[in-house]
């Protein structure tokens, strides 16, 4: 990663921050900063409370990681399909979760 990070800084004037998540729900320090920044920007843009936004983002990442872990364990039985936000909202409503 160091060589790649150096190239990103020199060529693109950016930074390289690997996002590290575990299947048990933990995440690295850079990932935590990324999620906080993403939640801040999203809550400001859509004028939602920060706590609701960060909980929603964490929940979406948790579902995505869980889905990927299950797929790795049992293998994919169908074609890979794109993420549909309606599926996520439906899963939340079926689980009787509230996003307030």
N, C-alpha and C positions, 0 to 999 in steps of 0.2 A: 503493500500500500504506500510506502514512502516514495517510491519512484513515481507512482501515479499521482500522489498528492503534490509532489514537486512540479510535475508537468501541468497539472491543473492550475497551480498558483502562477506559474510563469506564462503559460500560453493563454489561459482563459481568465486570469485574474479572479479566480474563485477559490473555494476550499473543498477538500474532500473529507466527508464525514461519514464513515460507515455506520449504518444503523444495525445494531445487534439486538436481537430479541431471542428469548428462550421460549420453549414450548410450554413452560410452566407459568408464564406470565411476566417474567422479569425482563428488564431491558437495560442496556448499557447507559452510561452517563451522557454520552452524546445523543443517544436516542431520546432520553428524557428531555434534554434541551430542545431537540427538534420538535417533539410533541408539544412542549410548552409554547414554543414560538409559533407553530402552526395553529394552535388553539387561540393564541392571542390575535393573530392576524384574521383568522376566520370569525372570531367573535366580534371584532371591530367592524369587519366588512358587512356582516349580516346582522349586526346589532343584537346579538344574543349574549346571555351571560357567559362569562368565562368558564364557570364550573360545569354548566350544561354542555358546553362545547368540548371541553377536555374529556369529560366522561364519555361523550359520544365517540370521539376519536379513539380513545382507549378501547372502548367496546368494539369498534369496527376492526381495529388491529387485532384484538383478542380473537374475534370470530374468524378473521382471515388466517391467523396463525394456527388456530385449532383446525380449521378446514384443511390447511396444507399438511398438518401433522397426520390427520386421519387419512388423507389421500396417500401419504407416504407409507403408512402402515398397511393399508388394505389395497392400495393400487387403484389407479383410475379405471373405472369401468365404462366410461363414456368419454366423448370428446370434451376437451377443455372449453368451457364457455366463459364469457366475460362476466364481470361482477355487475349485478343489477341492484341498484340501491333500493328498489321496491322489495326485493327479497329480504334485505336487511330490515326494512321497516316492518314487513310482515312477520319476520321472526321475533322482533321486539314486541309486537302487539300480541302474538300468540303466546309469548312467554310472560305476558302481563307486566312488562317493565314500563316504567314511566321515565320520561326524559325531561324532568323539571328541575 
